[in-house]
């Protein structure tokens, strides 16, 4: 069966790029910039709940049979209490964290392989209480007219490959444009994200492609974590994305 509809908030405002799918089943999608979504549901999952997930909103679960016609799926805004921010000393240390062997590799994760809503990331064990200030990543080439990439920052447990809550209060996106040359992108974190000593996963996701083409991500030899589509099971792979993060502590 095929389900379709539009994702909005309770006031009727469009919510773009909502992750939609069956958790850990490898079947999912993302609503587009107009909130419109469509998903083929196999008979084996018609009695399973579909998850609708978006940063800043309360996750919703619905049975496929309840999504009839062009249903509007309304998500409630999540009211987050801001965590107490520790005032860092006047002498603070800023440093870029990187991982992986920076060598030429033939394997690439491409836009066609990473389905809408999928993401590919790298984890760090943060040893000191820190503020996360900036994320950098590299796209080796983009043959789409443009593509929208999500930047995700999660609590993470690499031993169980379990993704926890997002550190972000609001979604963070970057539009990349057609280019045959390798380009590095820098994203300032617009929030005071404080990370206690713990493990954090920073990932890049595919949420929208314009035109036809491919998107090649820069990568290193080193452990990476991949979800091929929305809400899929996390897999450990021997290639990590070319991501670095700027922390202050």
C-alpha positions as CSV (number, residue, x, y, z in Angstrom):
1,X,0.0,0.0,0.0
2,X,1.0,3.6,-0.6
3,X,0.5,6.3,2.0
4,X,0.8,10.0,1.4
5,X,0.2,13.3,3.1
6,X,1.7,16.5,4.4
7,X,3.6,17.3,7.7
8,X,2.5,20.4,9.5
9,X,2.5,21.7,13.1
10,X,-0.7,22.1,15.1
11,X,-1.1,25.6,13.8
12,X,-1.1,24.5,10.2
13,X,2.4,25.6,9.4
14,X,4.4,23.3,7.0
15,X,7.2,21.3,8.7
16,X,9.8,20.4,6.1
17,X,12.2,17.4,6.1
18,X,10.4,15.3,8.7
19,X,11.9,11.8,9.0
20,X,9.2,9.2,8.3
21,X,9.6,5.4,8.5
22,X,9.7,2.2,10.4
23,X,12.3,2.2,13.1
24,X,15.2,-0.2,12.3
25,X,13.4,-1.7,9.3
26,X,15.2,0.2,6.5
27,X,12.1,1.6,5.0
28,X,11.6,5.3,5.3
29,X,11.6,8.7,3.6
30,X,11.6,12.5,4.3
31,X,8.9,15.0,3.7
32,X,10.0,17.6,1.2
33,X,10.3,21.4,1.5
34,X,6.5,21.6,1.2
35,X,5.9,19.0,3.9
36,X,4.7,16.5,1.2
37,X,5.6,12.8,1.7
38,X,4.8,9.5,0.0
39,X,5.9,6.0,1.1
40,X,5.3,2.5,-0.1
41,X,4.4,0.2,2.9
42,X,4.9,-3.5,2.3
43,X,2.1,-5.9,3.6
44,X,4.5,-7.3,6.2
45,X,4.6,-3.9,7.9
46,X,1.0,-2.8,7.6
47,X,0.4,-3.5,11.3
48,X,3.6,-1.7,12.4
49,X,3.7,1.9,13.6
50,X,5.2,4.5,11.3
51,X,7.4,7.1,13.1
52,X,7.3,10.8,12.3
53,X,10.3,12.5,13.8
54,X,11.6,16.0,13.6
55,X,14.0,18.1,15.8
56,X,12.0,20.5,17.9
57,X,8.8,18.5,17.7
58,X,7.3,15.6,19.6
59,X,7.7,12.2,17.8
60,X,4.4,10.7,16.6
61,X,3.5,7.1,15.7
62,X,0.6,6.2,13.4
63,X,-0.6,2.9,11.9
64,X,-0.4,2.9,8.0
65,X,-4.1,2.2,7.7
66,X,-4.9,5.5,9.5
67,X,-3.1,7.5,6.9
68,X,-5.7,7.8,4.2
69,X,-6.1,10.2,1.3
70,X,-3.8,13.2,1.6
71,X,-3.7,13.2,5.3
72,X,-2.2,16.1,7.3
73,X,0.1,14.7,10.0
74,X,0.3,17.4,12.7
75,X,3.3,17.4,15.1
76,X,3.4,19.3,18.4
77,X,6.2,21.6,19.2
78,X,8.6,20.2,21.8
79,X,9.2,22.7,24.7
80,X,12.8,22.1,25.7
81,X,14.2,23.4,28.9
82,X,17.6,24.8,28.2
83,X,20.3,23.0,30.1
84,X,22.3,25.1,32.5
85,X,25.4,26.5,30.7
86,X,28.7,26.3,32.6
87,X,30.7,29.5,32.3
88,X,34.1,28.6,31.0
89,X,37.2,30.3,32.4
90,X,38.6,33.3,30.7
91,X,41.4,31.2,29.3
92,X,39.6,28.8,27.1
93,X,41.1,26.3,24.7
94,X,39.6,26.0,21.2
95,X,40.6,23.0,19.1
96,X,39.5,21.1,16.0
97,X,38.8,17.4,16.4
98,X,39.3,15.1,13.5
99,X,39.4,11.3,13.1
100,X,40.4,8.8,10.4
101,X,43.3,8.3,8.1
102,X,43.4,11.0,5.5
103,X,44.4,9.0,2.5
104,X,42.9,8.5,-1.0
105,X,40.2,5.8,-1.0
106,X,38.1,4.5,-3.8
107,X,35.0,4.0,-1.8
108,X,32.5,6.9,-1.6
109,X,29.1,7.3,-0.1
110,X,27.0,8.9,-2.8
111,X,23.6,10.6,-2.8
112,X,22.1,7.7,-4.7
113,X,23.3,5.2,-2.1
114,X,22.3,7.3,0.9
115,X,18.5,7.5,0.5
116,X,16.5,10.4,1.7
117,X,16.7,10.7,5.4
118,X,19.8,8.5,5.7
119,X,22.8,9.9,7.5
120,X,26.5,9.0,7.8
121,X,28.5,10.1,10.8
122,X,31.5,9.8,13.1
123,X,31.7,9.7,16.9
124,X,33.9,11.3,19.4
125,X,34.5,10.7,23.1
126,X,34.5,14.1,24.6
127,X,36.8,14.0,27.6
128,X,36.0,17.5,29.1
129,X,32.9,19.6,29.5
130,X,32.9,21.5,26.2
131,X,31.0,23.9,24.0
132,X,30.5,22.7,20.4
133,X,31.0,25.8,18.1
134,X,31.4,24.7,14.5
135,X,31.2,21.7,12.1
136,X,33.1,21.3,8.9
137,X,32.6,18.8,6.2
138,X,33.8,18.2,2.6
139,X,31.8,17.4,-0.5
140,X,34.1,16.0,-3.3
141,X,31.7,16.8,-6.1
142,X,28.0,17.5,-6.6
143,X,26.3,16.9,-10.0
144,X,22.8,17.9,-8.8
145,X,21.7,21.4,-9.4
146,X,21.7,21.6,-5.6
147,X,21.2,19.4,-2.6
148,X,20.1,20.0,1.0
149,X,22.2,18.4,3.7
150,X,21.2,18.1,7.3
151,X,23.8,18.4,10.1
152,X,22.9,16.2,13.0
153,X,24.4,16.1,16.5
154,X,23.3,13.2,18.7
155,X,24.1,11.5,22.0
156,X,25.6,8.2,21.1
157,X,26.7,4.8,22.4
158,X,29.1,3.1,20.0
159,X,29.2,-0.2,21.9
160,X,25.5,-0.7,21.2
161,X,25.4,1.5,18.1
162,X,22.5,3.4,19.6
163,X,21.6,6.9,18.7
164,X,20.1,9.0,21.6
165,X,18.5,12.4,21.7
166,X,19.6,15.3,19.5
167,X,21.7,18.1,21.1
168,X,20.1,20.5,18.6
169,X,16.9,22.4,19.5
170,X,16.2,23.3,15.9
171,X,17.2,21.6,12.6
172,X,20.4,22.6,10.9
173,X,20.7,22.5,7.1
174,X,23.2,23.4,4.5
175,X,22.5,23.8,0.7
176,X,25.4,22.6,-1.5
177,X,25.5,23.5,-5.2
178,X,26.7,21.8,-8.4
179,X,30.5,21.7,-8.5
180,X,33.1,19.3,-9.9
181,X,35.6,20.5,-7.4
182,X,36.1,19.4,-3.8
183,X,34.6,22.0,-1.4
184,X,34.7,22.4,2.3
185,X,31.7,23.8,4.2
186,X,31.7,25.3,7.6
187,X,28.6,25.6,9.8
188,X,28.4,27.7,12.9
189,X,26.3,26.1,15.6
190,X,23.7,28.7,16.4
191,X,23.1,27.4,19.9
192,X,25.1,27.1,23.1
193,X,25.5,23.3,22.9
194,X,27.2,22.1,26.0
195,X,28.5,18.5,25.9
196,X,29.3,16.8,29.1
197,X,32.1,14.1,29.1
198,X,30.4,11.6,26.9
199,X,30.2,10.2,23.4
200,X,28.7,12.3,20.6
201,X,27.8,11.4,17.0
202,X,28.0,14.1,14.3
203,X,26.4,13.1,11.0
204,X,25.5,14.4,7.6
205,X,22.1,13.5,6.1
206,X,20.5,13.7,2.7
207,X,17.1,15.5,2.8
208,X,16.5,17.0,-0.7
209,X,17.9,16.8,-4.2
210,X,17.2,19.2,-7.0
211,X,17.7,17.9,-10.6
212,X,19.4,14.7,-11.4
213,X,22.9,13.7,-10.5
214,X,25.0,12.5,-7.7
215,X,26.5,13.8,-4.4
216,X,29.9,12.5,-3.3
217,X,31.0,12.9,0.3
218,X,34.7,13.2,1.3
219,X,35.7,10.3,3.4
220,X,38.6,8.8,5.5
221,X,39.6,5.3,6.4
222,X,38.2,4.9,9.9
223,X,35.1,3.8,11.7
224,X,31.9,5.5,10.5
225,X,28.2,4.9,11.3
226,X,25.6,4.7,8.5
227,X,21.8,4.7,8.4
228,X,20.8,4.2,4.7
229,X,17.4,5.8,5.1
230,X,15.2,7.5,7.7
231,X,15.1,5.7,11.1
232,X,17.0,2.7,9.8
233,X,19.3,0.6,12.0
234,X,22.8,2.1,12.5
235,X,25.6,0.1,10.8
236,X,29.3,0.4,11.5
237,X,31.3,0.7,8.3
238,X,35.1,1.1,7.7
239,X,34.9,4.6,6.2
240,X,34.1,7.8,8.1
241,X,32.9,11.1,6.6
242,X,35.3,14.0,6.3
243,X,33.9,15.8,9.3
244,X,35.7,17.9,11.9
245,X,34.3,19.8,14.9
246,X,35.5,22.8,16.8
247,X,35.1,22.6,20.6
248,X,35.9,25.0,23.4
249,X,36.8,23.9,26.9
